[in-house]
Amino acid sequence: MLFDVVNIAFQVYIYIIFGRIILSWIRHDPHHPVIRFVYDLTEPFLSIFRRIIPPFGMIDLSPIVALIALHVLRWMVLSLLLRF
C-alpha cells in the first residue's frame, strides 16, 4: 500500500516536471493559477540543479539532470520500502 502511494507520488511529480519542460517551449501566461502551481511545485527541486549545471547557450539542461536524479531517488526509496 505505502509502496504504491510513494510510487504514484514520484510518477505524478515526474509528469509535472515534464509539463514544466513543455511550458518552457510555448508561450503562456505565467500568472495563470495552473501555470503558477506547476512552477511553484517544481522550482525548489529544479533550482538545486540550476546552481550546479550552467546553462548551455539557450538550453537549460537542469530538468534532464533533475529527472535522472528523481528516477535514482525513486529507485532508492522504493527499494528501501520493499525491504520493510
Backbone torsions as a table, in degrees:
resi	resn	phi	psi	omega
1	MET	NA	-54.8	179.6
2	LEU	-63.8	-38.2	177.6
3	PHE	-56.5	-46.5	-178.8
4	ASP	-65.6	-40.6	-179.8
5	VAL	-64.4	-45.6	179.9
6	VAL	-65.2	-42.5	178.9
7	ASN	-61.2	-43.5	178.6
8	ILE	-66.1	-39.0	179.1
9	ALA	-62.4	-43.9	176.5
10	PHE	-61.7	-44.3	-178.1
11	GLN	-62.8	-42.2	178.8
12	VAL	-62.6	-42.6	179.8
13	TYR	-65.1	-36.9	175.8
14	ILE	-61.8	-43.5	177.8
15	TYR	-63.1	-38.5	179.5
16	ILE	-66.4	-38.1	176.5
17	ILE	-65.7	-40.7	175.4
18	PHE	-61.0	-39.4	176.1
19	GLY	-61.1	-40.0	177.8
20	ARG	-63.1	-40.0	177.7
21	ILE	-62.7	-44.8	179.8
22	ILE	-64.8	-38.6	178.2
23	LEU	-62.0	-29.6	-179.7
24	SER	-71.8	-14.5	-179.7
25	TRP	-93.7	-15.0	-175.8
26	ILE	-122.8	159.7	174.5
27	ARG	-75.7	137.5	179.0
28	HIS	-153.5	163.8	177.9
29	ASP	-87.2	110.0	-177.2
30	PRO	-66.8	-10.4	-179.3
31	HIS	-96.8	-3.2	176.9
32	HIS	-64.0	137.0	-175.4
33	PRO	-57.8	-38.7	179.9
34	VAL	-68.2	-43.6	178.7
35	ILE	-63.2	-43.8	178.5
36	ARG	-60.2	-41.2	179.0
37	PHE	-61.3	-45.5	179.8
38	VAL	-62.1	-45.7	-179.9
39	TYR	-65.4	-44.1	-179.1
40	ASP	-64.9	-32.4	-178.7
41	LEU	-78.3	-33.5	-174.4
42	THR	-97.4	-24.2	-174.2
43	GLU	-60.6	-41.9	179.4
44	PRO	-59.3	-39.4	-179.9
45	PHE	-74.1	-43.6	-178.5
46	LEU	-69.2	-31.2	-178.5
47	SER	-64.7	-28.4	175.8
48	ILE	-58.4	-44.6	-176.5
49	PHE	-80.1	-26.4	176.4
50	ARG	-67.5	-31.3	177.7
51	ARG	-70.1	-28.9	-176.5
52	ILE	-90.5	-41.6	-173.1
53	ILE	-103.1	118.6	177.9
54	PRO	-72.8	152.9	177.7
55	PRO	-63.6	144.6	179.5
56	PHE	-104.8	84.3	-174.4
57	GLY	67.8	-124.4	178.7
58	MET	-91.9	1.4	-175.0
59	ILE	-101.5	128.7	177.3
60	ASP	-99.9	109.7	-177.9
61	LEU	-87.6	-4.8	-176.5
62	SER	-60.6	-37.2	177.5
63	PRO	-63.7	-33.5	179.0
64	ILE	-67.0	-46.5	178.9
65	VAL	-65.9	-37.5	178.3
66	ALA	-63.5	-40.1	178.2
67	LEU	-65.8	-40.1	177.3
68	ILE	-63.4	-45.6	178.8
69	ALA	-62.7	-38.2	179.4
70	LEU	-66.2	-38.7	176.9
71	HIS	-65.4	-40.8	177.5
72	VAL	-64.6	-45.6	178.6
73	LEU	-60.7	-42.2	178.1
74	ARG	-59.7	-46.7	-179.9
75	TRP	-60.7	-43.2	-179.1
76	MET	-65.3	-46.2	-178.3
77	VAL	-65.3	-44.6	-178.8
78	LEU	-67.8	-33.8	176.1
79	SER	-64.5	-41.0	177.3
80	LEU	-64.7	-39.8	179.8
81	LEU	-66.4	-33.6	178.9
82	LEU	-68.5	-28.6	-179.5
83	ARG	-73.9	-24.6	-178.2
84	PHE	-97.1	NA	NA
